[in-house]
Amino acid sequence: MADDMAEDFPDTPAGTPAVIATDTLTVSPPPVGEFSNNQANIQGGDQVIADPTGTDQTGTGRIIAVANQKGGVGKTTTAINLATALAAVGRRVLVVDLDPQGNASTGLGIESARRTCGTYDLLLGEITLDQALIDTAVPGLAIVASTMDLSAAELELVDMDRREYLLRDAIRSAVAQFDYVLIDCPPALGLLTLNGLVAADTVLVPLQCEFLALEGLSQLVRTIERVTGRFNPTLQLEGIVLTMYDTRNKLSSLVSDDVRSYFGDKVYDTVIPRNVRVSEAPSHGKPVLLYDLACTGSQAYVHLAGEVLRRDAQKKIDSKTTKTGNLVPDSLRDGIAVATPATTTPATTTSTTGISAAGISAARISDRAEIVDQARKTDRPPEGPAGELADDRTGETR
């Protein structure tokens, strides 16, 4: 595990032990201004994860909206665990819980009694960002919690002036205090999600490795492009992270191949596997990195954080030469026939007229149904109660 950590975070020697998860943290989160620029000790001991880039972290932060209108694809899980991993390497991170369900707040251990104010009050301008911040058990990681009042925000914000810009105006100062601001958007394409997209610099899309999850991706892409056209012209696609990947079935690999063929390098190399520990962690009010760092889910999020940081460092290097283009590939636009690069696309997909489900036409899904059925008929070992091959002692997918 230490070697894997060193691979993702080059400044960590191969022999350096990884952060060990414990039941409690012994160090209070330091103030943002005093947070170390080089390392974060998320457990209060002397074992740390080193900064993978070795660069100066001061300067303007970035706001990333974690969005997908389909529920259950891993948005909240990705938001809180990516935030924890980024904080563990010395980044100052803020999570904005924009989901009325408040799962991000729960997953970071914020009890209901501590949620005296939150995103609802922030959107209405009743409190400032500094008043809304709540420290978490992870040093360098803060959250703006969700409250029950947020469930009524969709109706109350309709008649307000500049309703699409309320969140952007409220968290504008966050970029001076934090290196990363992650907005956990609700599973809908409503006014709250629109506020998240308008406030963000980029959009991170968690995508479950199932065809039903692909159904709404093209709709999300169109929504993002409408936002860039009317409200936030600088909005870009941060990337797509594949979640709930199950190596035991063919379906996950088929979805992965299709998404990568259309989005190319916008899809992260890191894939988040199905893992029992990831599901258990929120019930303990902890990110999975604190609940069980050794499990495959935790390691996947550590690798994802390393990939995010390396891409950011590369963007800074290439900033003067990076060509500008469309938010998403032209092949994802409905009704447009384009030639897809031969290096990434099979001959059967050179034209994409009438695209649906992120470029995966209904015909292609139908053609592959036979393959999926065949995969299901193959002999497979007995499955656990959660549909996974799990070790009873660790809950880890084998």
Secondary structure by P-SEA (a helix, b strand, c coil): caaaaaaacccccccccccccccccccccccccccccccccccccccccccccccccccbbbbbbbccccccccaaaaaaaaaaaaaaaccbbbbbcccccaaaaaaaccccccccccaaaaaaccccccccccccccccccccccccccccccccccccccccaaaaaaaccccccccbbbbbccccccaaaaaaaaaccbbbbbbccccccccaaaaaaaaaaaaaacccccccccbbbbcccccccaaaaaaaaaaaaacccccccccccccccccccccccccccccccccaaaaaaaaaaaaaaaaaaaaaaacccbbbbccccccccccbbbbccccccccccccccccccccccaaaaaaaaaaaaaaaaccccccccccccccccccccc
